[in-house]
Structures are given as C-alpha cells and as structure tokens.
C-alpha cells in the first residue's frame, strides 16, 4: 500500500489534480467544501487527525474552478466526503460534521 508523502491535508482545485492523487495513492479521502462553509472549516482539525491516524491521502477540494466535478460525484451539500480505494469511489458521507473516530473508521473500513 502506498503511503502519503505529506503530513497535512492537500488542497486541490481541479479534477485533474484529483486524478493525479488517485493514481499515486491507494486510499484517498476527499472533503468537498465551499468557501464560507462553517462546518467545512470546523472539519479542518479533524482532517489533520485523519492524516495522522491513517495511511490515506487526505484532500480538500473546493471545486469552484471545476464545477463538472460536482456533477460527476453527485455532490449536493458540503461538506461531502468521498472515499477512493485504488482509484475507485467506494463510499461517501454527506451528513455534516463527523468526529475524528467516525471519520477514521470511515476511511479504514471503506
């Protein structure tokens, strides 16, 4: 299993950047967020914890520059968490704030 080469979530802006990470990492957690989303902002320290607790690459995606990605992944609210394993979308969560333990479990069990 490939391990991430960074110790913090990585911010991406386009589907192309996402695709690059999906080819480089076995397990990728993506938080789709928007500017001004208070819940998204409150998730930032949780994402830091997920980076430390798992082998997943953790990405923060604000798709305002690539709105086609919103449609492609059927994102209807933020934050939405997308879990990719071996480049394939295997699970999603779109239920607001997620505590560290629950998000780590989501990443590890997905």
Buried (B, 14 or more C-beta within 10 A) or exposed (E): EEEBEEEEBBEBBBBEBBEEBBEEBBBBBBBBBBEEBEEBEEBEEBBBBBBEBBBBBBBBBBBEEBEEBBEEBEBEEBBBBBBBBEEEBEBBBBEEEBEBEEBBEBBBEB
